[in-house]
Amino acid sequence: MTQKILTLALGALLMSGCGWFGGDEKAAMEQAWLARNAELQQAIEQIRAEGLDAVVMSAEAGSVAACVANKLADDPLGELVKVEGALVESARVAELLVNVQSMMEQEFDLQNAAALLQQGADVAAYAKTLIEQEGLEGASQTLARMASEAQAFAGQDLGQHFKTLIGSCETAAGT
């Protein structure tokens, strides 16, 4: 089990460092969207650096950071915002969750790296983030919870879901 986690994380890390994953393009698109509102950008960066729970506890009441953190903490998919590019992710929520769960259940080695690439780099990024944060068992439980709680917007794409969710925080900030 530990070897599986390490090889999955190492494989995803190596492939992302070699340019196999198209995260740079999505990250650039996300940064362009966030650049429209400095407070929103700062809130997302703070959540990614410190963690969602830490920002919920430390953000000043009434601030954009507090609004964003609280909305994400209350959302079943809020933890996925930690992956760069999630705010512009076009994958449908239900499909993304199924693909991430499927990837985590596979044995990873160099022979099935091609299959990993076919499933998509984005799926690997979400799996890697969840495993780093919660371990394989915790990530599997989190995915199961997300899948059951996200039925209302399962057909919506993840980026649009996040933009809608935190859009009211942007409006409250006066933009």
Solvent accessible surface area in square Angstrom, and as a share of the most:
residue,aa,sasa,rsa
1,M,134,0.60
2,T,93,0.54
3,Q,137,0.61
4,K,33,0.14
5,I,39,0.20
6,L,111,0.55
7,T,44,0.26
8,L,7,0.04
9,A,24,0.19
10,L,97,0.48
11,G,7,0.07
12,A,1,0.01
13,L,99,0.49
14,L,103,0.51
15,M,21,0.09
16,S,51,0.33
17,G,70,0.67
18,C,96,0.58
19,G,58,0.56
20,W,153,0.54
21,F,24,0.10
22,G,48,0.46
23,G,30,0.29
24,D,121,0.63
25,E,121,0.54
26,K,38,0.16
27,A,16,0.12
28,A,64,0.50
29,M,98,0.44
30,E,0,0.00
31,Q,61,0.27
32,A,68,0.52
33,W,35,0.12
34,L,1,0.00
35,A,69,0.53
36,R,149,0.54
37,N,6,0.03
38,A,78,0.61
39,E,90,0.41
40,L,1,0.01
41,Q,43,0.19
42,Q,120,0.53
43,A,1,0.01
44,I,0,0.00
45,E,84,0.38
46,Q,49,0.22
47,I,0,0.00
48,R,55,0.20
49,A,87,0.67
50,E,95,0.43
51,G,20,0.19
52,L,12,0.06
53,D,105,0.55
54,A,41,0.32
55,V,0,0.00
56,V,51,0.29
57,M,164,0.73
58,S,76,0.49
59,A,20,0.16
60,E,137,0.61
61,A,95,0.74
62,G,85,0.82
63,S,35,0.22
64,V,16,0.09
65,A,18,0.14
66,A,9,0.07
67,C,37,0.22
68,V,0,0.00
69,A,0,0.00
70,N,68,0.35
71,K,66,0.28
72,L,0,0.00
73,A,47,0.37
74,D,124,0.64
75,D,18,0.09
76,P,21,0.13
77,L,0,0.00
78,G,0,0.00
79,E,41,0.19
80,L,3,0.01
81,V,0,0.00
82,K,51,0.22
83,V,12,0.07
84,E,102,0.46
85,G,2,0.02
86,A,0,0.00
87,L,0,0.00
88,V,21,0.12
89,E,5,0.02
90,S,79,0.51
91,A,31,0.24
92,R,109,0.40
93,V,2,0.01
94,A,40,0.31
95,E,105,0.47
96,L,3,0.02
97,L,5,0.03
98,V,96,0.55
99,N,57,0.29
100,V,2,0.01
101,Q,56,0.25
102,S,42,0.27
103,M,4,0.02
104,M,3,0.01
105,E,119,0.53
106,Q,59,0.26
107,E,120,0.54
108,F,22,0.09
109,D,70,0.36
110,L,155,0.77
111,Q,169,0.75
112,N,37,0.19
113,A,13,0.10
114,A,63,0.49
115,A,43,0.33
116,L,4,0.02
117,L,51,0.26
118,Q,158,0.70
119,Q,56,0.25
120,G,21,0.20
121,A,18,0.14
122,D,40,0.21
123,V,8,0.05
124,A,1,0.01
125,A,32,0.25
126,Y,3,0.01
127,A,0,0.00
128,K,44,0.19
129,T,24,0.14
130,L,0,0.00
131,I,7,0.04
132,E,113,0.51
133,Q,74,0.33
134,E,60,0.27
135,G,29,0.28
136,L,12,0.06
137,E,102,0.46
138,G,19,0.19
139,A,0,0.00
140,S,38,0.25
141,Q,127,0.57
142,T,12,0.07
143,L,1,0.01
144,A,52,0.40
145,R,90,0.33
146,M,0,0.00
147,A,34,0.26
148,S,78,0.50
149,E,91,0.41
150,A,2,0.01
151,Q,124,0.55
152,A,103,0.80
153,F,41,0.17
154,A,17,0.13
155,G,56,0.54
156,Q,56,0.25
157,D,33,0.17
158,L,1,0.00
159,G,2,0.02
160,Q,87,0.39
161,H,13,0.06
162,F,0,0.00
163,K,56,0.24
164,T,86,0.50
165,L,40,0.20
166,I,0,0.00
167,G,19,0.19
168,S,56,0.36
169,C,0,0.00
170,E,23,0.10
171,T,97,0.56
172,A,87,0.67
173,A,35,0.27
174,G,68,0.65
175,T,103,0.60
